[in-house]
Amino acid sequence: MRAFIAVSCPPDLRKGLAGVREEVKGSGDMKFVEPDNIHLTVKFLGVIDEGRVDKIVCALDKVKVTPFDASLKGLGVFPGRGSPKVLWAGIDSGCLSFEELHRKVDDALLSLGFQRDDRFTCHYTLARIKHIQDRDAFNLVLDKYAAKGFGSFKVSEMSLMESFLQRDGPVYSEVRRFVF
């Protein structure tokens, strides 16, 4: 199974992000993340044997984090505006706590053979970009939302998720929820 550990984007914040989607969709060829699927990836596990799930769950049960406040603010792209591949919403407050969560998950899974991921960044992916046709329009939207706050939320859980790749995009299924 293809698996990852994630913190979902709260439903009320997804609504604000949907407005961004409407503004940028005409500027290029993009595959948008379905609103219900918007999440922050704490750790991507890749394809794992289903027989390992119980050990992964046991390891993640031991991850202790105090619930924390976070907020979404701004838009950006990876790797940069010159050749954007991913459109994202950034984490303003709470990024250090997300980084701590990532480190603790990394530590918990190390003994199970998972490598550390030093490339973690605090963001919610909104779209995968194939090509930007109207760079000026796209950059105007990025500039418009560069400092816009989308709202605050309490992070009090994470989930082990399974991803099924379909022709129309991935379908996610929660395997197990871990409440802090």
N, C-alpha and C positions, 0 to 999 in steps of 0.2 A: 504494500500500500504506500501511496505517496502522502507524506505527513509533514506537518509543521505545527509550531506552537504560536498562538496569536492572542492579541487583545482586540476584541471587536470594537468598531466605531459605534458609539451610542446612536440610536435611531434619530434623536432630535438634531444631532450634528450632521447626519447624512443628508438631511433636507437642505441645509445651507450649502453643502458640497454639491448637491444636485444642480444648484444654480450656476456653479462654475462650469459644470459639464455642458450646460446649455450654451454658455458663452464661448467656450473653446471648440466645440465640436465642428463648427464650420471652417476652422482654420487649418485643418489637416486630417490625415488618415490616422485615426486612433482607435484602440480597443479599450473601451471604458470598463472599469470594474463595476459589476452590478452593485447597486447601493447596499443590498443586504450582505454582500461579500467584502465590503471595505473593512480592512483590519490592519493592525500593526503586527508585522511578523517579528516575534521575539526570537525565534530560531527555526530555520528551515532544516528538516531532518532528511529530506529526500525520500527515496524509495526504501522502505524498511520491510522486513519480514514481519508478518502479523504475529508471529510467535514472540516477538520482542516487546509487544505493546504492554504487557503486564509489568515488565521490568522498567519500561519508560514511565509508566504511570506511577509505580512505586517510587522511582527516583524523583519525579516531579511533585509527589505528595510531600516530600521532605523540604521542598523549596519554601522558605519562610520570608515573606515580604509583608510589610505593613501597608494597608491600603493607602493610596495617595491621590492627590488632586493633580489633574493635568488639564491643559488647554490646547486647542488647535489654533494655529495662527500662520497665515501666509501660504503662498504657493511657491513651488520651485520645480526644477527639473534635474534629472540625472542624465548624463554626466555634466551637462552644462547647456547653456542656450545655443551654442554653436552647433550642437548635434544632439538635441534632446531625444531621449529614449523612454523616460518615465516622467509622468506628471504626478506630483505629490503635494499633500497638505502637511505642513510642518507641526511639530510639537513645540509649543512655547514653554509654559511651565510644566514641570514633570519629567523633562528629558533625563535629568540625572537619575530619577527613580526608575525610569524605563531602562536606562543603562545598567543600573544595579540589578534589576530583574533579569536582564539578559545575561549578565555575569553569573548570577546564581543558577540560572538554567544551564548555562554552559558548564559550570562546575558540577552540577548534579548529573549531567549526562556524559561527562568525560570518562568515567569508569565503564560506561557501556560502549565505548569505542567511537563516540561522536567527537569530531574535531572542534576545537575552539573556532569561533567566528569573530575575527577582529574587524569585520567590515560593517558591524551593526550601526544603523543610523535611525534616529527617531523620526518616523514618517508614516503616513497612511498613503498608499499608492492609490491614485485615482484613475490613471490610464497608462497604457503602453502605447508609445508613439511610433508609428511606422514611418510617417513622413509629414512634415509641415509644409503646406502649400503657401499659406499666407503668414509668413513669419512676423510681419508688422502687427497684424491682428492678434496673433498668438502672444507676442511680447507685450502688447497693450493689456491683455487680460492678466498676464503674470504681474505686470507693474501695478495694475489696479488692486490686485489681491495680495501684493507682497507683504503688507503689514496688517491685513484684515484678520480680525479674530473671528473664529467660527463658533466659539463657545467652550465652556469648561465642563469637566466631568470627573467622576470619581472612578479610579481604577481599583477594583477589588477582586478581580478574577482574571484568569487566563484559561485558554482551552487548547487541548490537543486536538488537532483537526486533521481530517482525511480529505484529500483533494482528488476528485475524479475528473480527468481531462476529457472534455466533450468537444464536439465540433463547434458549438456555440460559445465555448468558454468553460472554465472550471466550475464544478459543482462541489461545494464544501459540505462536509458532514462533521458535526462535533462528536468526537470519540469520548472525551472526558473533560469536565470542567473542574478547575481548581480554584476554590475561593480562598482568598487571603485572610 
